Amino acid sequence: MATEKWTAEGEAVTALILDVFRLNGRLITAGDRLVADLGLTSARWQVLGALANAERPESIAWHARTMGHHRQGVQRIANDLEKEGIVEFQPNPHHKRAHLVILTSKGRKLYESAIALQTPWVNSLSSGLSLKDIAITQKVIERLKTHLELENGNAP
């Protein structure tokens, strides 16, 4: 049995982590419902978002690291999206095997349709929250994410 006790901060972060897990599950369920009629899932939508918001075309491995996911899972989704003409792979001048992945025009329109559904939903969800509280929450999440990345030997 462990003899070390949580600090007050450690106990609070443990409670926060559990709430984040619960929130994540609810966000995935809500996202799945929100974009189901578009033929998307939250996972597919997340990959589309990563591609749409990237500053330039990047490899699957790069996107997976940015999203905090395993490369294989993102690759599987990207392969499915390619079969549907939503993304395409292009040669990578810096790496022979790690192709770049980009949205096609069909993919961009699909992502924009998802955002059109998400906008009123998130505006309603955020009702009653202050910008200050949201900023503090983002700061705490970013700090925890950075600690985890450094702990795992990943540069933030």
C-alpha positions in Angstrom: 0.0 0.0 0.0 1.3 3.5 -0.9 2.4 5.5 2.0 2.7 8.8 0.2 -0.3 11.1 0.5 -1.7 13.5 -2.0 -0.9 17.2 -1.4 -4.0 19.4 -1.5 -3.1 20.3 -5.1 -2.6 16.7 -6.0 -6.0 15.8 -4.7 -7.6 18.7 -6.5 -5.8 17.8 -9.8 -7.0 14.2 -9.3 -10.6 15.4 -9.0 -10.0 17.6 -12.1 -8.7 14.7 -14.1 -11.7 12.6 -13.3 -14.0 15.5 -14.3 -12.0 16.0 -17.6 -12.5 12.2 -18.3 -16.2 12.5 -17.7 -16.4 15.7 -19.8 -14.4 14.1 -22.6 -16.9 11.2 -22.8 -19.9 13.6 -22.9 -18.2 15.8 -25.5 -17.6 12.8 -27.7 -21.2 11.7 -27.4 -22.5 15.2 -28.1 -20.1 15.6 -31.0 -21.2 12.3 -32.5 -24.8 13.3 -32.3 -24.1 16.8 -33.7 -22.4 15.6 -36.9 -24.0 12.2 -37.4 -26.2 13.5 -40.3 -23.0 14.7 -42.1 -21.6 11.1 -41.9 -19.0 12.1 -39.3 -18.1 10.9 -35.9 -16.2 13.0 -33.3 -13.0 11.2 -34.2 -13.3 11.9 -37.9 -14.3 15.5 -37.2 -11.3 15.9 -34.9 -9.0 14.8 -37.8 -10.8 17.2 -40.2 -10.3 20.0 -37.7 -6.6 19.2 -37.3 -6.1 19.4 -41.1 -8.3 22.5 -41.5 -6.4 24.4 -38.8 -2.9 23.4 -39.7 -0.7 26.2 -41.0 0.6 24.0 -43.8 0.2 20.4 -45.0 1.7 17.9 -42.4 2.2 14.2 -42.0 -0.2 11.9 -40.1 2.5 11.5 -37.4 2.7 15.3 -36.9 -1.1 15.6 -36.7 -1.3 12.6 -34.3 1.3 14.2 -31.9 -0.5 17.6 -32.1 -3.9 15.9 -31.2 -2.3 13.7 -28.5 -3.3 10.5 -30.3 -1.5 7.4 -31.6 -0.4 7.7 -35.2 -2.0 4.4 -36.2 -5.5 5.6 -35.1 -5.2 8.8 -37.0 -3.8 6.9 -40.0 -6.8 4.6 -40.0 -9.2 7.5 -40.0 -7.3 9.4 -42.7 -7.3 6.2 -44.9 -11.1 6.0 -44.5 -11.5 9.7 -45.3 -9.2 9.3 -48.4 -11.4 6.5 -49.7 -14.4 8.9 -49.5 -12.5 11.8 -51.2 -12.5 13.9 -48.1 -8.7 14.0 -47.8 -5.8 13.3 -50.1 -2.2 12.3 -49.6 0.6 14.2 -51.3 4.3 13.4 -51.5 6.4 14.8 -48.7 9.6 16.5 -49.9 11.2 15.8 -46.5 10.3 12.2 -46.0 9.7 9.5 -48.7 7.2 7.4 -46.7 5.4 9.9 -44.5 3.1 11.6 -47.0 1.4 14.9 -46.3 -2.4 14.8 -45.8 -4.7 17.6 -46.8 -8.4 18.3 -47.1 -9.9 18.1 -50.5 -12.6 20.7 -51.5 -15.2 18.1 -50.4 -13.4 17.8 -47.1 -13.2 21.5 -46.5 -17.0 21.9 -47.3 -17.7 19.0 -44.9 -15.6 20.6 -42.1 -17.4 24.0 -42.7 -20.8 22.2 -42.5 -19.7 20.7 -39.1 -18.6 24.1 -37.8 -22.0 25.6 -38.9 -23.6 23.0 -36.7 -21.1 23.5 -33.9 -21.4 27.3 -33.7 -24.9 27.6 -32.2 -24.3 24.5 -30.0 -21.1 25.9 -28.5 -22.6 29.3 -28.1 -25.4 27.8 -26.0 -23.0 25.6 -24.1 -20.9 28.5 -23.1 -23.8 30.6 -21.9 -23.2 31.8 -18.4 -19.4 31.3 -18.5 -17.1 34.3 -18.2 -14.2 34.8 -20.6 -12.0 35.2 -17.5 -13.0 31.7 -16.2 -12.6 30.2 -19.6 -9.1 31.7 -19.9 -8.1 30.4 -16.4 -9.4 26.9 -17.3 -7.4 27.0 -20.6 -4.3 28.0 -18.7 -4.6 25.1 -16.2 -5.2 22.6 -19.0 -2.3 23.9 -20.9 0.0 23.7 -17.9 -1.0 20.1 -17.2 -0.6 19.2 -20.8 2.9 20.7 -20.9 3.9 18.8 -17.7 2.7 15.6 -19.3 4.5 16.2 -22.5 7.8 17.0 -20.7 7.3 13.9 -18.5 7.0 11.8 -21.6 10.0 13.4 -23.3 7.9 15.3 -25.8 8.6 18.9 -26.5 5.5 21.0 -25.9 
